[in-house]
Amino acid sequence: MNTEEKKKAINSLRGEMGNTKYVLRDETHAKEQLQKTLEWRKMNNVDNYPVSTRENDLPVLYAVRGFPSVGDSNLVAHPGVSESVLRINEHMGVEEIQGYHIGCNEFLHRVIMKDCSEMAGRHINRETVIFDCTGMGWHQLHMPALSFLRAIAECDQSYYPETMNKLFLVNAPSAFVYVWKIVKAWLDPGTIDKIQILGTDYQESLLKHIPAENLPSFLGGQCTCSHIDGGCVPSQVTATTSNEKVNTSYNTKIMNEAKISDTIRGPPFMETVNH
């Protein structure tokens, strides 16, 4: 990255952050991480990754509710979605997991976060995640599964840093206590502080951070998403022969169209700002 490209990247970041106040403890490390992120995006053509909007009508990669830029919808077996996305709860390779995770992150930051910022009247760039561990046991917590978790954690910490607000693990089985000792070694101390592991008595903790009207009823809230089939969290969708077997979240045709079409590609990760 040359001097001019670095200058444009920093100006774009300033524009994205707006009036948000952060305490910058290590300026050198922050610059290095920003440069590393931008180089990774360029090397892997991440800026050309398509994201769903009302304009391009691409299928979403997970259930979405209540945002202006994309209609309320669920993940379905649309031919544009790759076969690997539809077997997310079954066997997946590390490359498939990474492809899906990058697709979800790009949609989150280029569409959802921008909608949230506009609706809130302030810059928002962090998410709160609830992971329900119901039904999990040792058979899901084997080493291949931990390898997938490590790949996701390393991707987020390296290329989407400081984007997690809170992560709640609810209905955590006793086996997770032992797994957590392994997982903690892969995470930054700041990330560990944002993770809360809860058993079956989790409702009070969740409602301290999430309004009842936005929390699904099966987690102790009031939301049912009754206006859409499947409710808040629809059942898993099964792939068909129309879903292409590729490592990316969308099929080859959509991925190629995104390289040349602003509409298919969707909004950029960072807006160009002149100062």
N, C-alpha and C positions, 0 to 999 in steps of 0.2 A: 504494500500500500504506500503510494507516494505522499508527499506533504499535502498536496491539494486534496487528495481523497480523505486523508486524516482530518483536515479542516472541515470538509463537508460533513463527515460522519459526526464530529463533535457538535457542529451547528444543528444537525438533525436531532441529535440526542437532547440538546437544550430545548428545541421546539417541542419534542415529545414530553419532556418532563414538566414544561410550563412553570408554574409557581410552586411546585412540590419542594418541600424542604427536607433535605437529607443531611445527615452528619457523615461527612467523608473523612474517614479515619486514615486511609492509605491512598493518597492520590495516585501514586505511581502504579500500585497494584490495580486500581480502578481503570486507569488508562490501558494497561496491559490486557486486562480482561476484555475491555471494549474492543480493542484491536483484534484480539484473538477471536472474539465472537464474529466480528465483521469479516475476517479472513475465512473463518469456517463457513459462513453463509455464502461467500463468493465461491469458495472451492467446491461446495456441494450444491450450488445453484438453489439454495433454500429460498431466495427471494422470488424464484419462479414457481414455488409450490402453490398450487391453487387452493383457494379457500371459498367456502360457500357463502353466497350473498343472494339477496332478492334479485339482483340484476342477472347473475349467471345461472341461478336455479340449480346449482350443483347439490347433490345429496349431502346431508350433514354426516359427520363421523360419530356423533353421539347425540343424545336427546337435548334439544334446545327449547327454551321457553322464555318469552317476554322481551325480545330484543328487536329494535327497529330495523336493523340491517339484514336480518334473516328471519323467515317465518317460523312459527312454532312447528317443530317436526321431530321425528324419531329416526334413528338409524334403521334403514330398510335394505332389502336385498336388491337395490337398484343396480343395473348393469355397470354403471360408472364406478361403483365401489369395488375395490379389489376383494378377492376371495379371502385373503389373509385377515382383513378387518373383521369379516363376519365369523371367523373362528377365533376371536380374540381370547375366549375363555378355554380354548382347547390348545393343541400343540402349535406353537409358533416358534420360528427361529429368531435369533437376536436381531438380524437385519429387518425382519418383518415388524418386530416390536418397535424398533427405532423408527422405521418408516411411519408407522401409525402414530407414534408419540410425537414426532415432528409435525405431522399433519394436524394433530389436535392442538399442539402449542401454537402453530401458526394461525389457526382459526381463532384461538383464544385471544392472542395478542393483536392480530390485525383486524378483527371484527368485534368480538365480544367486549374486550377491554375498552375499545374506543367508544362503543355504545354506552358502556357503563360510565365512562368519563363524561360524556355529553349529558347523560341523564342526571348525574350527580353534581355537575357543574364544577368538578375538580378532577385532577389527573388521577386515574386509577390504573395500577399496573401489577396488582397482586391478587391472588386467588385463594379462596378457602375451599379445601377439599375434604369430603367425608368418604372414607373407605369402609364399607360394611363387610366385616370378616365372617358373617354368618355362614356356617357350613364348612369353613376352612379347617383343615387338619394337617397332619404330617404329610399326606399325599400331595398337597399343594405347596408345601414348604420345603421341597427337595432342592438340591443344588442347582439344577437347570432353572427353576423358578427364581432362585436367588440371583442367578447370573442375569436374568432379565431385569430384575429390580435394580441391580447394580448398574446396568447399561443405562437405564432411565435416569437414575440418580446422577450419574456422571454427566449425562447430556444436559440435564437441567442446571447443575451447578456450574458447568463450563460455559454453556451457550445461552441459557435463560436464567441468569443469576438474579437473586433478590426478587423473584416473582411469586414466591409462596408467602401467604399471610399466615395460614394455619392448616395443619393436616390432622384430622381426627380419625383415628382407627377405632371403630366401635365394634362391639361384640367380639373383641379379640380373644382367641382361644388361649389356653394355658401354654400351648406349644410355642406361641409367638414370643413369649418371654425369652426363650432360648435363642430364637431366630434374631430377635432384636439386638442381642449382644454382637452378632455377626454384622448386621446391617449398620449399626452405629459407627463401626470402623470405617465405613465408606463415606460418611456424611460429614460436612463441615459442622463445627460446633454451633454456628448460628442457625443452621437448618434443624439440628437436633432440638434446639430450644422451641421450635415452632411445631413440633410433633407431640400430640397428646394421645396416649394409648388408654382406651377405656373399655371396660367390660360391658355388662348388660345394663348398668345403671348410668346411662350417658345423656339422657334427655336434658337434665338441668345444665350440664356443661355446654351442650350445643346451643341451647336457647340463650345463653349469655352472649353468644357471638352472632347468632343468626335469628332474625325475626321469625316468629311462629308461622306467619303467612308465607314465608319463603322456604320453610323446612317441610319436607314430605311427611305426611301423617304417620307413615310406618316408622319414622324416626322420632316421633313425638311432637311434630308440628301440626299445622292445619292445612297445608297444601295437598291437593289431590290431583290437580291437572285434569279435572273431569271433562274439560272441553276437547280433549284429544285422546284417541285410542291408545291404550297402554298405560295411561296415567303418568305419574311422575317418572317412573323407571320401567320402560316396556321390557317384555321378555326378549331373550336372545334371539337373533334372526339367523336363519340357516342359509348358507350360500347355495347358489344354483350354478348350472353350467355357464350361465351368462356372466358370472363374476370371474374376471381374469386373474390368473395366479401370478401376481407380481409382488415385489417387496414394498412398493409404494401404496399409499392409501387409495389412490384413484387409479383407474386403468390407464394404459399407455396412451390412448387417444387423448384423454383429458390432460395428462401430464405434458404431452407435446403441444397441445393447443395453448396451454398456459404460458409457454415460452414466447409466444408471439401475440397473444391476446390479453390486453389489460383487463377486459371484462372477466374472462375465465380465471385469470390470475388473482383478481380481487385487489383490495387496497394494499399498499406497501407496508412493510414492517416499520419503517421510519420515513416520515414525510421529509421532503427536501425543504429546508428553511434557509433563507438568505439573511445574514446579519451584517 
